[in-house]
């Protein structure tokens, strides 16, 4: 019986060491992949942010109680490489509330150290318009806005952009005592 116990005991030991070495190999592989991923991310070139301006807004036919607009964005690329994109998205907030949003499957290229105009159709819902009109009735002299969007360029080529600021309507409408 001792011989049988010795054989069983001898058979168990290599299994444990094989199991431990397999875990060690797997851990080393995970560490190697993590290091390679970090090195890959560190080697990505730094790119300056895009400069985005609203170049124009045109009315589009809407449906029901919605307002449709074509927003033309002038995109300036201050980088040494062209930006290829295959889609665009845009969202506009006014006073912390969504006003308009839109998407487009437009494709194109913004040349290196160049510019391009992209048109994105956006929709303003009746509910969003009503909220903004209610705020207008409060007589706010300044309106906070935020524009966010992206140019879709694949896994590592998507470029996000945004801008925010304040519109001072008292200058355009005249202060209450100036009329």
HELIX and SHEET records of a PDB file:
HELIX    1   1 UNK A    2  UNK A   42  1                                  41    
HELIX    2   2 UNK A  126  UNK A  137  1                                  12    
HELIX    3   3 UNK A  169  UNK A  173  1                                   5    
HELIX    4   4 UNK A  176  UNK A  178  5                                   3    
SHEET    1   A 3 UNK A  51  UNK A  60  0                                        
SHEET    2   A 3 UNK A  67  UNK A  77 -1                                        
SHEET    3   A 3 UNK A 114  UNK A 124 -1                                        
SHEET    1   B 4 UNK A  97  UNK A 110  0                                        
SHEET    2   B 4 UNK A  83  UNK A  94 -1                                        
SHEET    3   B 4 UNK A 142  UNK A 151 -1                                        
SHEET    4   B 4 UNK A 159  UNK A 168 -1                                        
END                                                                             
